[in-house]
Amino acid sequence: MKTILRTTQSDNGILVIWLSGDDAESKLFSYEKLVEMNINIGDLLNHPEYYGVTDDGSEVKRTDFCKPELHAKCE
């Protein structure tokens, strides 16, 4: 799972930028594709640190359940 650095909203979807080794990679995910993956688009835009991208860059997944330190921010 690759760490998402930031997300940007566009007319066609959400541009997701993540770290792959020392390089930043990006992919535009359509709104339809994100909904199919059960991704909350507003949450992805506001809290990209809660999400990761699969190693092949094909899917976004929520990962904050693996990072308890992120939950402390909400308290």
C-alpha positions in Angstrom: 0.0 0.0 0.0 1.4 3.4 -1.0 0.9 6.5 1.1 -1.3 9.2 -0.5 0.4 12.6 -0.4 -2.5 14.8 -1.6 -5.7 14.8 -3.6 -7.2 17.4 -5.9 -10.7 17.6 -7.2 -11.3 18.0 -11.0 -14.3 18.0 -13.3 -13.7 14.3 -14.2 -12.8 12.9 -10.8 -10.1 13.1 -8.1 -6.4 13.3 -8.9 -4.6 11.2 -6.3 -0.9 11.7 -5.8 1.1 9.2 -3.8 4.7 8.4 -3.0 6.3 5.4 -4.8 9.9 5.0 -3.7 11.5 8.5 -4.0 9.1 9.6 -6.8 5.5 11.0 -6.7 3.0 9.2 -9.0 -0.5 10.3 -9.8 -3.7 8.9 -11.3 -7.1 10.4 -12.0 -9.8 8.3 -10.4 -13.3 8.9 -11.8 -16.1 9.7 -9.3 -17.9 6.5 -10.5 -14.8 4.4 -9.9 -14.3 5.8 -6.4 -18.0 5.2 -5.5 -17.6 1.6 -6.8 -14.7 1.2 -4.4 -16.9 2.6 -1.5 -14.7 5.6 -1.1 -16.2 8.7 0.6 -15.1 11.4 -1.9 -15.4 14.3 0.6 -13.4 12.4 3.1 -10.7 11.5 0.6 -10.4 15.2 -0.3 -10.3 16.4 3.3 -8.2 13.6 4.8 -6.1 11.9 2.1 -3.8 10.7 4.9 -6.6 8.2 5.9 -6.2 6.4 2.5 -3.6 4.5 0.5 -3.2 3.3 -3.1 -2.6 -0.3 -3.9 1.0 -1.1 -5.1 -0.1 -1.3 -8.7 -2.0 2.1 -8.4 -5.3 0.6 -9.5 -7.3 1.1 -6.3 -7.8 3.5 -3.3 -8.4 2.0 0.1 -9.1 3.4 3.5 -6.1 2.6 5.8 -6.5 4.8 8.9 -7.7 1.7 10.8 -4.1 0.5 10.5 -2.8 3.8 12.0 -4.1 4.3 15.6 -2.2 7.6 15.9 -4.7 9.1 13.4 -7.6 8.3 15.6 -6.1 10.3 18.4 -6.5 13.5 16.3 -10.3 13.0 16.4 -10.6 12.9 20.2 
